[in-house]
Each structure stands twice: as C-alpha cells, then as structure tokens.
Amino acid sequence: MIRRWTTIAFSVNRVAMSVEHLKRSRSADQIMSIATRMFSERPYESVTVREVALQAKVDEATIYRLFGSKDGLAAGCWSRFLGPLKAAVEADLTERLDRPLEILERHLKRTAEVAVEHRSLTSALMMAVHSAHIHNGPAINPKDPRAVVPLPDLMIDGIRIGQATGAIRSNIPAQELAAFLTSSLLVRIMTRPRESADDAAVFIWNLVVQGAGVPTGDEARQSRSDSD
C-alpha cells in the first residue's frame, strides 16, 4: 500500500512538474515574442523589463526568474536562431571535415544572413553582450547573454581542425580567433546597413585570410612541415 501511494504521489508530482514547465514555457514564449517586437522597434536602452512585463501581462519577477535580466531576455529572443546555425555547422563538420576553411566561411555567411535579416534584434544582442561584459566581467552564469548565445563557440571545432591540419596558424587560441571573427562580422553588419550579408561575410573572411592568422600557399605547406 505504501509503495502504491508513493508511486501515485510520484506520478502526481511528475504531472505537476510538467504542467509548471509548460506554463513557464508558454510564459517565456509570450515574453520573448513581445520583447522581440520591442527590441526591433526601439533602441535597446529604451526598452525596459517593466514595459515588457506589462505588455506580456506577467510580473517583472517572472522575467527576472526566467531570463535573469534585460540582457538575458535579449539573448533569449535571439537564441531561436542558434539551433539552425549549430545544426548547419555540425552537418558541415561531418560532410566537409577535410575542408575546415570552407566550414568556417560557410558559417560566417550563414551568421551574416541571420544578422542582416534580424538587424535590430542582433543589435540588441550585441548591446546585451557588451553590458554583461562590463557588469559581470569574465564570470559567466547560465543566464548571461554570452552563455545563452555562445556564437563564437560554433566556430571553435572548425578552427581547431584547421589548426591541426596546418590550414590555420596554431599560435592563435581557437576561442580568441572565434570571438574575433564573430565580433568583427557583427560590428561590420551593424555599421554598414546597406551592405549585403554575403559582402559582409566575404570582407571578414578576406581579412582573416590576408592577415589575421590563416596562412595560404607555401606558408600553409611550411606550417604543416614545421608541425611534422
């Protein structure tokens, strides 16, 4: 009998937890939908958690509980694009393992397309990351925008493969090169609103190939020879 009651209680608890998770998920979706619209229509600094809460018909505390801060909310809004970008990188790592430079170039172009299509939201993400860096420093918690949208991380495996094969200089830490490429691309897009996504990605890629650590031709062969 005790075991039966325990089983029933456990089942009830699981149902209650599922219902609560569903409510939280619906609340988060509703909040992000409204926040996305607000971030797209207004400057980042003019959007407040209080206004989002009022329009979403939730308590401010709910937003802070779900997202941690306005910065975390902005990252949460952008994070829906992260899954497709990650899936595309993983597919490239499988299909183009012997062409790491092509993997990185393709990722830059895909990221540029998302950033150009959702320019205002990407601007909000950049402001959020900048704010988090100033207020939190290098310490990152799970709701920090840098953790919610770890864009540079999507490039690290491709860079490391390139370094291992001699296609990319190994004296540049992969994390730093990934952060440099991602930041440079997004800044380029934000400061040149008339430039196409493809042109922005090509510019950053050419910058890398010419001077930011990617050897070509004889230099690449020499790098491989030295590593041997």
N, CA, C and O of each residue as an XYZ file, in Angstrom:
912
protein
N       0.824     -1.201      0.000
C       0.000      0.000      0.000
C       0.864      1.260      0.000
O       0.619      2.201     -0.755
N       1.886      1.254      0.871
C       2.781      2.414      0.934
C       3.457      2.637     -0.406
O       3.602      3.766     -0.874
N       3.875      1.512     -1.023
C       4.539      1.625     -2.323
C       3.591      2.203     -3.353
O       3.989      3.024     -4.180
N       2.301      1.764     -3.305
C       1.325      2.272     -4.267
C       1.120      3.762     -4.085
O       1.067      4.519     -5.054
N       1.001      4.187     -2.795
C       0.819      5.623     -2.550
C       2.048      6.408     -3.000
O       1.929      7.505     -3.545
N       3.211      5.843     -2.768
C       4.444      6.509     -3.191
C       4.471      6.660     -4.699
O       4.849      7.710     -5.219
N       4.063      5.598     -5.410
C       4.036      5.637     -6.875
C       3.047      6.674     -7.369
O       3.328      7.433     -8.297
N       1.860      6.695     -6.721
C       0.838      7.667     -7.127
C       1.330      9.086     -6.864
O       1.187      9.971     -7.707
N       1.920      9.292     -5.667
C       2.416     10.620     -5.318
C       3.492     11.063     -6.299
O       3.530     12.222     -6.713
N       4.382     10.114     -6.675
C       5.449     10.426     -7.619
C       4.862     10.811     -8.970
O       5.336     11.743     -9.620
N       3.820     10.084     -9.391
C       3.183     10.374    -10.679
C       2.510     11.737    -10.655
O       2.591     12.498    -11.619
N       1.835     12.043     -9.528
C       1.181     13.345     -9.404
C       2.213     14.461     -9.455
O       2.005     15.486    -10.104
N       3.332     14.248     -8.758
C       4.395     15.256     -8.757
C       4.946     15.481    -10.155
O       5.229     16.612    -10.550
N       5.097     14.376    -10.906
C       5.610     14.497    -12.268
C       4.643     15.271    -13.141
O       5.062     16.092    -13.957
N       3.339     15.016    -12.976
C       2.333     15.756    -13.744
C       2.377     17.229    -13.373
O       2.343     18.099    -14.243
N       2.453     17.504    -12.063
C       2.506     18.892    -11.601
C       3.736     19.601    -12.150
O       3.655     20.758    -12.564
N       4.876     18.913    -12.154
C       6.100     19.497    -12.689
C       5.971     19.751    -14.183
O       6.458     20.764    -14.685
N       5.315     18.833    -14.900
C       5.131     19.001    -16.342
C       4.234     20.189    -16.639
O       4.491     20.955    -17.567
N       3.171     20.339    -15.840
C       2.261     21.466    -16.030
C       2.985     22.776    -15.757
O       2.835     23.747    -16.499
N       3.781     22.796    -14.672
C       4.532     24.004    -14.330
C       5.541     24.342    -15.418
O       5.716     25.509    -15.771
N       6.215     23.302    -15.957
C       7.174     23.531    -17.038
C       6.476     24.089    -18.270
O       7.005     24.968    -18.950
N       5.266     23.564    -18.554
C       4.507     24.039    -19.707
C       4.108     25.497    -19.520
O       4.181     26.294    -20.455
N       3.683     25.842    -18.298
C       3.319     27.228    -18.022
C       4.519     28.150    -18.191
O       4.417     29.225    -18.782
N       5.665     27.707    -17.657
C       6.888     28.520    -17.773
C       7.274     28.683    -19.234
O       7.691     29.761    -19.656
N       7.131     27.593    -20.015
C       7.488     27.642    -21.427
C       6.584     28.609    -22.183
O       7.046     29.396    -23.009
N       5.279     28.538    -21.883
C       4.333     29.441    -22.551
C       4.597     30.883    -22.152
O       4.539     31.783    -22.989
N       4.888     31.106    -20.869
C       5.189     32.458    -20.406
C       6.442     32.992    -21.093
O       6.479     34.141    -21.533
N       7.471     32.142    -21.179
C       8.719     32.556    -21.813
C       8.491     32.899    -23.283
O       9.011     33.899    -23.776
N       7.715     32.072    -23.985
C       7.435     32.324    -25.404
C       6.686     33.638    -25.582
O       6.989     34.421    -26.483
N       5.700     33.873    -24.709
C       4.915     35.099    -24.790
C       5.795     36.324    -24.515
O       5.709     37.334    -25.214
N       6.631     36.218    -23.499
C       7.528     37.324    -23.144
C       8.507     37.603    -24.285
O       8.726     38.757    -24.654
N       9.093     36.544    -24.837
C      10.069     36.740    -25.908
C       9.428     37.311    -27.168
O      10.048     38.107    -27.873
N       8.204     36.913    -27.450
C       7.502     37.437    -28.619
C       7.315     38.947    -28.505
O       7.552     39.686    -29.461
N       6.892     39.391    -27.337
C       6.672     40.825    -27.119
C       7.998     41.567    -27.076
O       8.128     42.645    -27.655
N       8.988     40.990    -26.389
C      10.296     41.641    -26.291
C      10.959     41.745    -27.657
O      11.596     42.753    -27.963
N      10.814     40.711    -28.481
C      11.395     40.755    -29.828
C      10.832     41.921    -30.620
O      11.571     42.639    -31.296
N       9.533     42.105    -30.535
C       8.904     43.230    -31.235
C       9.426     44.565    -30.704
O       9.714     45.474    -31.482
N       9.544     44.679    -29.406
C      10.006     45.934    -28.807
C      11.462     46.220    -29.143
O      11.822     47.358    -29.441
N      12.303     45.185    -29.095
C      13.718     45.372    -29.443
C      13.883     45.726    -30.919
O      14.835     46.407    -31.301
N      12.951     45.259    -31.737
C      13.027     45.518    -33.177
C      12.519     46.909    -33.538
O      12.884     47.454    -34.580
N      11.683     47.481    -32.685
C      11.069     48.770    -32.995
C      11.753     49.947    -32.307
O      11.620     51.087    -32.751
N      12.486     49.676    -31.223
C      13.036     50.767    -30.422
C      14.494     50.523    -30.079
O      14.963     49.385    -30.120
N      15.226     51.604    -29.734
C      16.604     51.425    -29.273
C      16.651     50.531    -28.034
O      15.737     50.552    -27.210
N      17.692     49.771    -27.912
C      17.810     48.801    -26.823
C      17.656     49.453    -25.454
O      16.958     48.938    -24.580
N      18.326     50.608    -25.281
C      18.330     51.237    -23.968
C      16.948     51.759    -23.549
O      16.714     51.986    -22.362
N      16.037     51.950    -24.500
C      14.715     52.484    -24.164
C      13.709     51.393    -23.788
O      12.620     51.693    -23.299
N      14.069     50.148    -24.013
C      13.185     49.030    -23.647
C      13.457     48.654    -22.193
O      14.608     48.476    -21.795
N      12.400     48.535    -21.413
C      12.562     48.169    -20.004
C      11.844     46.857    -19.694
O      10.877     46.485    -20.358
N      12.336     46.176    -18.680
C      11.704     44.936    -18.240
C      10.270     45.217    -17.792
O       9.373     44.403    -18.011
N      10.065     46.358    -17.173
C       8.729     46.702    -16.691
C       7.738     46.798    -17.847
O       6.621     46.290    -17.752
N       8.145     47.452    -18.945
C       7.250     47.583    -20.099
C       6.947     46.226    -20.720
O       5.806     45.938    -21.080
N       7.958     45.411    -20.839
C       7.752     44.066    -21.392
C       6.777     43.290    -20.518
O       5.872     42.624    -21.021
N       6.966     43.380    -19.211
C       6.097     42.666    -18.276
C       4.649     43.142    -18.396
O       3.721     42.334    -18.376
N       4.463     44.451    -18.522
C       3.115     44.992    -18.644
C       2.421     44.481    -19.905
O       1.256     44.087    -19.862
N       3.132     44.491    -21.011
C       2.534     44.043    -22.258
C       2.330     42.532    -22.296
O       1.397     42.040    -22.931
N       3.199     41.808    -21.620
C       3.082     40.344    -21.585
C       2.120     39.877    -20.498
O       1.789     38.695    -20.400
N       1.674     40.855    -19.669
C       0.746     40.551    -18.563
C       1.338     39.533    -17.582
O       0.679     38.574    -17.179
N       2.601     39.771    -17.210
C       3.272     38.949    -16.208
C       3.964     39.877    -15.214
O       4.118     41.070    -15.474
N       4.371     39.336    -14.097
C       5.129     40.113    -13.128
C       6.557     40.307    -13.627
O       7.097     39.466    -14.346
N       7.155     41.421    -13.238
C       8.564     41.632    -13.574
C       9.413     40.491    -13.021
O      10.383     40.059    -13.644
N       9.026     40.009    -11.833
C       9.787     38.928    -11.201
C       9.836     37.694    -12.088
O      10.820     36.953    -12.074
N       8.776     37.471    -12.861
C       8.745     36.312    -13.759
C       9.826     36.433    -14.823
O      10.507     35.458    -15.144
N       9.978     37.629    -15.362
C      11.003     37.840    -16.384
C      12.396     37.655    -15.794
O      13.257     37.023    -16.406
N      12.611     38.200    -14.620
C      13.928     38.045    -13.980
C      14.197     36.583    -13.625
O      15.335     36.120    -13.707
N      13.150     35.860    -13.233
C      13.330     34.446    -12.900
C      13.673     33.625    -14.136
O      14.507     32.722    -14.078
N      13.023     33.945    -15.259
C      13.238     33.176    -16.484
C      14.513     33.568    -17.216
O      15.210     32.718    -17.771
N      14.814     34.882    -17.211
C      15.911     35.371    -18.064
C      17.051     36.043    -17.304
O      18.118     36.281    -17.871
N      16.837     36.346    -16.049
C      17.905     36.932    -15.252
C      18.006     38.444    -15.331
O      18.263     39.102    -14.323
N      17.805     39.003    -16.518
C      17.962     40.444    -16.731
C      17.436     40.805    -18.114
O      17.042     39.932    -18.888
N      17.434     42.100    -18.415
C      17.054     42.514    -19.764
C      18.060     41.975    -20.776
O      17.694     41.600    -21.890
N      19.315     41.942    -20.383
C      20.355     41.410    -21.277
C      20.079     39.933    -21.590
O      20.184     39.499    -22.737
N      19.726     39.178    -20.555
C      19.404     37.767    -20.773
C      18.164     37.594    -21.622
O      18.067     36.647    -22.402
N      17.213     38.508    -21.474
C      15.998     38.458    -22.289
C      16.313     38.704    -23.758
O      15.807     37.998    -24.630
N      17.144     39.700    -24.032
C      17.530     39.985    -25.420
C      18.223     38.770    -26.041
O      17.972     38.422    -27.194
N      19.092     38.135    -25.266
C      19.778     36.940    -25.768
C      18.790     35.801    -25.990
O      18.905     35.049    -26.957
N      17.814     35.680    -25.083
C      16.804     34.646    -25.241
C      16.013     34.828    -26.522
O      15.686     33.856    -27.203
N      15.705     36.084    -26.849
C      14.978     36.366    -28.097
C      15.791     35.943    -29.316
O      15.241     35.406    -30.278
N      17.100     36.187    -29.276
C      17.961     35.866    -30.424
C      18.268     34.373    -30.498
O      18.582     33.848    -31.566
N      18.174     33.693    -29.355
C      18.646     32.305    -29.274
C      17.890     31.343    -30.183
O      18.376     30.246    -30.458
N      16.706     31.739    -30.653
C      15.961     30.819    -31.525
C      16.684     30.583    -32.850
O      16.399     29.606    -33.542
N      17.616     31.465    -33.210
C      18.376     31.286    -34.443
C      19.595     30.386    -34.227
O      20.208     29.917    -35.185
N      19.935     30.154    -32.964
C      21.166     29.421    -32.663
C      21.083     27.954    -33.083
O      22.057     27.396    -33.588
N      19.920     27.329    -32.875
C      19.763     25.913    -33.208
C      20.053     25.598    -34.662
O      20.847     24.701    -34.944
N      19.423     26.320    -35.607
C      19.707     26.067    -37.023
C      21.170     26.317    -37.388
O      21.740     25.580    -38.191
N      21.780     27.352    -36.804
C      23.194     27.623    -37.089
C      24.068     26.479    -36.581
O      24.997     26.048    -37.264
N      23.768     25.998    -35.391
C      24.540     24.892    -34.819
C      24.372     23.627    -35.640
O      25.343     22.913    -35.889
N      23.147     23.344    -36.061
C      22.889     22.139    -36.863
C      23.646     22.198    -38.186
O      24.180     21.189    -38.646
N      23.691     23.375    -38.796
C      24.396     23.529    -40.075
C      25.897     23.312    -39.900
O      26.539     22.690    -40.746
N      26.457     23.824    -38.803
C      27.882     23.624    -38.529
C      28.177     22.147    -38.312
O      29.160     21.621    -38.835
N      27.333     21.486    -37.546
C      27.542     20.058    -37.275
C      27.472     19.236    -38.565
O      28.221     18.275    -38.739
N      26.567     19.624    -39.461
C      26.479     18.932    -40.750
C      27.745     19.164    -41.565
O      28.261     18.239    -42.193
N      28.244     20.389    -41.556
C      29.469     20.692    -42.300
C      30.666     19.952    -41.727
O      31.536     19.499    -42.471
N      30.712     19.828    -40.403
C      31.828     19.117    -39.778
C      31.830     17.642    -40.177
O      32.880     16.999    -40.190
N      30.665     17.118    -40.498
C      30.555     15.729    -40.941
C      30.886     15.586    -42.420
O      31.590     14.661    -42.824
N      30.369     16.514    -43.223
C      30.489     16.397    -44.679
C      31.753     17.044    -45.250
O      32.198     16.687    -46.341
N      32.325     17.989    -44.513
C      33.471     18.745    -45.040
C      34.632     18.745    -44.053
O      35.333     19.747    -43.913
N      34.832     17.636    -43.379
C      35.845     17.557    -42.341
C      37.237     17.887    -42.866
O      38.071     18.416    -42.130
N      37.489     17.580    -44.127
C      38.806     17.836    -44.713
C      38.925     19.248    -45.301
O      39.941     19.588    -45.909
N      37.881     20.068    -45.118
C      37.904     21.439    -45.649
C      37.497     22.432    -44.563
O      36.443     23.062    -44.659
N      38.323     22.572    -43.538
C      37.956     23.420    -42.397
C      37.741     24.887    -42.767
O      36.883     25.552    -42.187
N      38.507     25.389    -43.719
C      38.333     26.791    -44.111
C      36.966     27.007    -44.751
O      36.326     28.035    -44.534
N      36.530     26.039    -45.533
C      35.212     26.135    -46.147
C      34.118     26.088    -45.075
O      33.106     26.782    -45.180
N      34.329     25.271    -44.051
C      33.365     25.190    -42.956
C      33.210     26.552    -42.289
O      32.095     27.005    -42.033
N      34.333     27.197    -42.013
C      34.296     28.499    -41.342
C      33.685     29.575    -42.226
O      32.908     30.405    -41.755
N      34.035     29.559    -43.502
C      33.491     30.553    -44.414
C      31.981     30.409    -44.551
O      31.257     31.405    -44.566
N      31.506     29.170    -44.651
C      30.070     28.925    -44.775
C      29.337     29.382    -43.506
O      28.243     29.943    -43.581
N      29.946     29.140    -42.352
C      29.317     29.567    -41.102
C      29.240     31.090    -41.019
O      28.225     31.633    -40.584
N      30.290     31.776    -41.426
C      30.267     33.236    -41.417
C      29.133     33.766    -42.289
O      28.446     34.714    -41.912
N      28.942     33.160    -43.440
C      27.885     33.614    -44.351
C      26.503     33.357    -43.772
O      25.612     34.197    -43.892
N      26.322     32.208    -43.148
C      25.011     31.911    -42.541
C      24.718     32.865    -41.382
O      23.600     33.359    -41.234
N      25.740     33.114    -40.567
C      25.556     34.034    -39.440
C      25.245     35.440    -39.936
O      24.406     36.138    -39.366
N      25.926     35.849    -40.999
C      25.678     37.162    -41.570
C      24.249     37.279    -42.091
O      23.612     38.320    -41.933
N      23.752     36.225    -42.705
C      22.376     36.246    -43.225
C      21.367     36.449    -42.097
O      20.417     37.218    -42.241
N      21.572     35.760    -40.977
C      20.661     35.908    -39.836
C      20.770     37.323    -39.261
O      19.757     37.957    -38.962
N      21.998     37.811    -39.110
C      22.205     39.131    -38.517
C      21.616     40.244    -39.379
O      21.060     41.208    -38.852
N      21.735     40.118    -40.694
C      21.180     41.137    -41.591
C      19.660     41.075    -41.596
O      18.992     42.109    -41.570
N      19.115     39.869    -41.628
C      17.662     39.724    -41.654
C      17.024     40.222    -40.363
O      15.915     40.757    -40.371
N      17.736     40.040    -39.255
C      17.215     40.439    -37.947
C      18.174     41.461    -37.326
O      18.675     41.280    -36.217
N      18.404     42.515    -38.064
C      19.426     43.505    -37.688
C      19.157     44.135    -36.315
O      20.061     44.226    -35.485
N      17.914     44.568    -36.080
C      17.601     45.246    -34.819
C      17.774     44.313    -33.630
O      18.293     44.717    -32.589
N      17.343     43.074    -33.780
C      17.480     42.109    -32.690
C      18.949     41.751    -32.466
O      19.374     41.526    -31.333
N      19.714     41.699    -33.548
C      21.151     41.435    -33.421
C      21.850     42.596    -32.729
O      22.770     42.392    -31.938
N      21.412     43.813    -33.029
C      21.950     44.982    -32.337
C      21.661     44.894    -30.841
O      22.518     45.219    -30.020
N      20.450     44.452    -30.487
C      20.096     44.285    -29.077
C      20.978     43.229    -28.420
O      21.404     43.397    -27.277
N      21.252     42.142    -29.139
C      22.125     41.102    -28.611
C      23.521     41.654    -28.336
O      24.111     41.370    -27.294
N      24.042     42.438    -29.267
C      25.381     42.998    -29.090
C      25.430     43.938    -27.893
O      26.401     43.933    -27.136
N      24.384     44.746    -27.721
C      24.312     45.632    -26.566
C      24.248     44.816    -25.275
O      24.860     45.179    -24.271
N      23.510     43.721    -25.311
C      23.379     42.865    -24.135
C      24.713     42.228    -23.762
O      25.083     42.186    -22.588
N      25.428     41.737    -24.762
C      26.738     41.118    -24.517
C      27.712     42.153    -23.965
O      28.470     41.874    -23.036
N      27.682     43.348    -24.547
C      28.564     44.425    -24.074
C      28.245     44.780    -22.624
O      29.149     44.947    -21.806
N      26.962     44.893    -22.313
C      26.539     45.222    -20.952
C      26.971     44.136    -19.967
O      27.463     44.436    -18.880
N      26.783     42.884    -20.354
C      27.164     41.778    -19.474
C      28.667     41.759    -19.230
O      29.123     41.464    -18.125
N      29.423     42.074    -20.262
C      30.886     42.088    -20.120
C      31.316     43.176    -19.146
O      32.228     42.976    -18.344
N      30.651     44.336    -19.220
C      31.002     45.448    -18.332
C      30.611     45.135    -16.886
O      31.400     45.357    -15.968
N      29.406     44.624    -16.684
C      28.897     44.418    -15.336
C      29.355     43.108    -14.696
O      29.522     43.031    -13.479
N      29.557     42.087    -15.516
C      29.904     40.770    -14.963
C      31.359     40.385    -15.175
O      31.854     39.452    -14.543
N      32.047     41.098    -16.059
C      33.423     40.728    -16.354
C      33.493     39.367    -17.018
O      32.572     38.982    -17.739
N      34.570     38.634    -16.785
C      34.705     37.318    -17.425
C      33.807     36.241    -16.826
O      33.617     35.187    -17.433
N      33.252     36.495    -15.636
C      32.397     35.492    -14.997
C      31.082     35.374    -15.754
O      30.407     36.374    -15.998
N      30.723     34.155    -16.123
C      29.505     33.929    -16.910
C      28.602     32.946    -16.175
O      29.025     31.844    -15.826
N      27.348     33.355    -15.942
C      26.364     32.452    -15.354
C      25.449     31.939    -16.462
O      25.499     32.466    -17.574
N      24.617     30.936    -16.202
C      23.796     30.326    -17.272
C      22.861     31.292    -17.987
O      22.476     31.034    -19.127
N      22.482     32.409    -17.342
C      21.575     33.364    -17.965
C      22.302     34.570    -18.559
O      21.672     35.498    -19.066
N      23.615     34.546    -18.492
C      24.422     35.585    -19.135
C      24.226     35.471    -20.650
O      24.239     34.359    -21.179
N      24.045     36.596    -21.364
C      23.826     36.512    -22.823
C      24.943     35.789    -23.567
O      24.707     35.195    -24.619
N      26.162     35.838    -23.022
C      27.276     35.130    -23.672
C      27.136     33.623    -23.537
O      27.683     32.869    -24.342
N      26.399     33.181    -22.516
C      26.130     31.751    -22.349
C      24.874     31.332    -23.102
O      24.792     30.215    -23.615
N      23.897     32.232    -23.165
C      22.646     31.930    -23.859
C      22.864     31.857    -25.368
O      22.282     31.010    -26.046
N      23.706     32.749    -25.888
C      24.003     32.769    -27.327
C      25.525     32.713    -27.509
O      26.151     33.735    -27.787
N      26.120     31.527    -27.355
C      27.579     31.398    -27.477
C      28.019     31.275    -28.941
O      28.585     30.259    -29.346
N      27.754     32.312    -29.717
C      28.051     32.264    -31.151
C      29.501     31.877    -31.467
O      29.723     31.038    -32.340
N      30.486     32.459    -30.791
C      31.876     32.083    -31.123
C      32.153     30.587    -30.983
O      32.980     30.032    -31.706
N      31.455     29.938    -30.047
C      31.703     28.508    -29.811
C      31.410     27.660    -31.047
O      31.984     26.583    -31.212
N      30.521     28.140    -31.913
C      30.164     27.363    -33.101
C      31.329     27.256    -34.085
O      31.312     26.410    -34.978
N      32.332     28.107    -33.923
C      33.461     28.109    -34.852
C      34.669     27.347    -34.323
O      35.594     27.040    -35.076
N      34.661     27.043    -33.036
C      35.878     26.529    -32.404
C      36.346     25.206    -32.998
O      37.535     25.042    -33.271
N      35.424     24.254    -33.205
C      35.832     22.957    -33.754
C      36.441     23.116    -35.141
O      37.456     22.490    -35.448
N      35.834     23.945    -35.979
C      36.379     24.165    -37.318
C      37.761     24.785    -37.271
O      38.639     24.414    -38.049
N      37.958     25.729    -36.360
C      39.268     26.370    -36.216
C      40.307     25.365    -35.737
O      41.426     25.330    -36.251
N      39.944     24.562    -34.770
C      40.896     23.574    -34.238
C      41.280     22.539    -35.282
O      42.434     22.117    -35.354
N      40.311     22.134    -36.090
C      40.626     21.199    -37.174
C      41.575     21.866    -38.164
O      42.528     21.247    -38.636
N      41.307     23.131    -38.472
C      42.185     23.866    -39.372
C      43.587     23.997    -38.808
O      44.568     23.903    -39.546
N      43.686     24.214    -37.510
C      45.000     24.315    -36.880
C      45.723     22.975    -36.882
O      46.937     22.914    -37.082
N      44.973     21.910    -36.661
C      45.577     20.576    -36.627
C      46.088     20.150    -38.001
O      47.042     19.379    -38.103
N      45.448     20.656    -39.058
C      45.849     20.281    -40.420
C      46.795     21.293    -41.057
O      47.231     21.102    -42.192
N      47.116     22.373    -40.333
C      48.035     23.372    -40.867
C      47.379     24.425    -41.725
O      48.073     25.253    -42.315
N      46.064     24.419    -41.814
C      45.368     25.413    -42.634
C      45.213     26.741    -41.906
O      45.019     27.783    -42.532
N      45.300     26.697    -40.581
C      45.173     27.899    -39.754
C      46.325     27.918    -38.762
O      46.697     26.879    -38.216
N      46.881     29.079    -38.531
C      48.001     29.194    -37.601
C      47.614     28.659    -36.227
O      46.528     28.939    -35.719
N      48.511     27.892    -35.643
C      48.217     27.286    -34.348
C      48.612     28.172    -33.180
O      48.339     27.831    -32.029
N      49.257     29.314    -33.456
C      49.688     30.185    -32.366
C      48.593     31.145    -31.906
O      48.825     31.969    -31.021
N      47.403     31.046    -32.499
C      46.261     31.857    -32.083
C      45.251     30.942    -31.396
O      44.764     30.002    -32.024
N      44.922     31.186    -30.132
C      43.938     30.342    -29.453
C      42.624     30.309    -30.224
O      42.129     31.345    -30.668
N      42.071     29.128    -30.378
C      40.845     28.969    -31.171
C      39.707     29.830    -30.633
O      38.959     30.420    -31.412
N      39.568     29.908    -29.307
C      38.492     30.694    -28.712
C      38.631     32.174    -29.062
O      37.643     32.851    -29.345
N      39.877     32.668    -29.040
C      40.111     34.087    -29.340
C      39.846     34.390    -30.807
O      39.256     35.421    -31.131
N      40.273     33.506    -31.692
C      40.035     33.718    -33.116
C      38.537     33.656    -33.414
O      38.031     34.441    -34.216
N      37.835     32.733    -32.777
C      36.387     32.618    -32.975
C      35.675     33.883    -32.505
O      34.774     34.380    -33.182
N      36.078     34.402    -31.350
C      35.468     35.622    -30.823
C      35.776     36.812    -31.729
O      34.915     37.660    -31.964
N      37.009     36.870    -32.237
C      37.398     37.958    -33.136
C      36.567     37.945    -34.414
O      36.064     38.980    -34.851
N      36.431     36.770    -35.002
C      35.670     36.657    -36.248
C      34.203     37.014    -36.041
O      33.620     37.752    -36.835
N      33.611     36.492    -34.975
C      32.196     36.752    -34.712
C      31.945     38.225    -34.436
O      31.034     38.823    -35.007
N      32.750     38.805    -33.566
C      32.573     40.217    -33.224
C      32.792     41.120    -34.436
O      32.036     42.064    -34.663
N      33.822     40.821    -35.199
C      34.130     41.646    -36.372
C      32.991     41.599    -37.387
O      32.632     42.615    -37.984
N      32.435     40.418    -37.571
C      31.336     40.271    -38.528
C      30.114     41.075    -38.084
O      29.523     41.800    -38.884
N      29.739     40.947    -36.817
C      28.538     41.628    -36.337
C      28.724     43.147    -36.316
O      27.795     43.892    -36.626
N      29.906     43.596    -35.957
C      30.173     45.036    -35.983
C      30.112     45.557    -37.410
O      29.565     46.631    -37.663
N      30.671     44.802    -38.336
C      30.626     45.188    -39.749
C      29.178     45.350    -40.215
O      28.838     46.330    -40.877
N      28.349     44.402    -39.872
C      26.945     44.425    -40.298
C      26.195     45.591    -39.657
O      25.397     46.255    -40.319
N      26.446     45.841    -38.377
C      25.735     46.915    -37.680
C      26.153     48.298    -38.174
O      25.355     49.234    -38.139
N      27.383     48.431    -38.629
C      27.880     49.751    -39.035
C      27.740     50.016    -40.534
O      28.011     51.122    -41.001
N      27.318     48.999    -41.281
C      27.118     49.171    -42.728
C      25.763     48.586    -43.132
O      25.688     47.498    -43.702
N      24.703     49.324    -42.829
C      23.347     48.796    -43.051
C      23.000     48.511    -44.501
O      22.068     47.752    -44.766
N      23.719     49.097    -45.446
C      23.402     48.877    -46.862
C      24.190     47.720    -47.468
O      23.937     47.327    -48.607
N      25.119     47.186    -46.734
C      25.942     46.092    -47.252
C      25.196     44.769    -47.112
O      24.537     44.527    -46.102
N      25.301     43.924    -48.118
C      24.613     42.632    -48.077
C      25.306     41.688    -47.104
O      26.466     41.887    -46.744
N      24.584     40.669    -46.688
C      25.145     39.673    -45.780
C      26.349     38.988    -46.412
O      27.362     38.769    -45.747
N      26.243     38.650    -47.692
C      27.337     37.961    -48.369
C      28.576     38.842    -48.443
O      29.691     38.373    -48.215
N      28.380     40.126    -48.764
C      29.524     41.036    -48.866
C      30.201     41.223    -47.509
O      31.428     41.295    -47.428
N      29.405     41.301    -46.453
C      29.972     41.454    -45.109
C      30.797     40.229    -44.734
O      31.905     40.357    -44.212
N      30.257     39.042    -45.002
C      30.960     37.802    -44.667
C      32.237     37.664    -45.485
O      33.273     37.254    -44.960
N      32.167     38.002    -46.763
C      33.345     37.904    -47.629
C      34.431     38.866    -47.164
O      35.612     38.518    -47.166
N      34.035     40.083    -46.763
C      35.017     41.055    -46.290
C      35.759     40.516    -45.063
O      36.987     40.577    -45.002
N      35.012     39.989    -44.087
C      35.643     39.471    -42.875
C      36.514     38.269    -43.191
O      37.602     38.112    -42.637
N      36.024     37.422    -44.088
C      36.810     36.238    -44.434
C      38.105     36.621    -45.135
O      39.156     36.047    -44.848
N      38.046     37.580    -46.046
C      39.259     38.029    -46.726
C      40.239     38.658    -45.744
O      41.453     38.507    -45.884
N      39.711     39.358    -44.759
C      40.556     39.942    -43.726
C      41.310     38.851    -42.982
O      42.496     38.995    -42.685
N      40.627     37.776    -42.688
C      41.249     36.657    -41.987
C      42.319     36.002    -42.847
O      43.440     35.764    -42.396
N      41.958     35.718    -44.085
C      42.887     35.032    -44.986
C      44.146     35.868    -45.206
O      45.249     35.326    -45.270
N      43.983     37.179    -45.319
C      45.108     38.047    -45.657
C      45.975     38.431    -44.466
O      47.172     38.672    -44.622
N      45.373     38.489    -43.264
C      46.226     38.997    -42.202
C      45.894     38.607    -40.785
O      46.588     39.046    -39.867
N      44.878     37.813    -40.556
C      44.501     37.515    -39.176
C      44.831     36.094    -38.755
O      44.277     35.586    -37.780
N      45.717     35.461    -39.473
C      46.213     34.194    -38.973
C      46.012     32.979    -39.832
O      46.333     31.874    -39.395
N      45.491     33.125    -41.044
C      45.300     31.958    -41.903
C      46.365     31.956    -42.984
O      46.290     32.766    -43.908
N      47.358     31.073    -42.904
C      48.386     31.007    -43.933
C      47.850     30.414    -45.220
O      46.928     29.599    -45.183
N      48.394     30.793    -46.335
C      47.971     30.244    -47.616
C      49.193     29.816    -48.418
O      50.306     30.265    -48.147
N      48.987     28.948    -49.404
C      50.041     28.562    -50.338
C      51.248     27.974    -49.654
O      51.125     27.049    -48.851
N      52.447     28.517    -49.974
C      53.701     27.999    -49.430
C      53.738     28.091    -47.913
O      54.319     27.238    -47.242
N      53.099     29.154    -47.370
C      53.096     29.353    -45.937
C      52.357     28.222    -45.235
O      52.788     27.756    -44.180
N      51.246     27.781    -45.817
C      50.477     26.682    -45.237
C      51.290     25.396    -45.273
O      51.291     24.625    -44.314
N      51.987     25.169    -46.398
C      52.798     23.962    -46.509
C      53.948     23.977    -45.498
O      54.295     22.947    -44.920
N      54.531     25.159    -45.296
C      55.615     25.294    -44.339
C      55.121     25.035    -42.920
O      55.817     24.431    -42.104
N      53.895     25.506    -42.639
C      53.302     25.294    -41.326
C      53.114     23.813    -41.061
O      53.392     23.334    -39.962
N      52.642     23.085    -42.067
C      52.447     21.644    -41.909
C      53.789     20.955    -41.731
O      53.910     20.016    -40.944
N      54.818     21.428    -42.473
C      56.146     20.832    -42.390
C      56.739     21.038    -41.006
O      57.350     20.128    -40.444
N      56.558     22.249    -40.449
C      57.078     22.540    -39.120
C      56.404     21.698    -38.053
O      57.043     21.264    -37.095
N      55.098     21.467    -38.227
C      54.368     20.670    -37.232
C      54.810     19.221    -37.256
O      54.749     18.526    -36.242
N      55.263     18.761    -38.438
C      55.752     17.387    -38.530
C      57.106     17.253    -37.829
O      57.681     16.166    -37.799
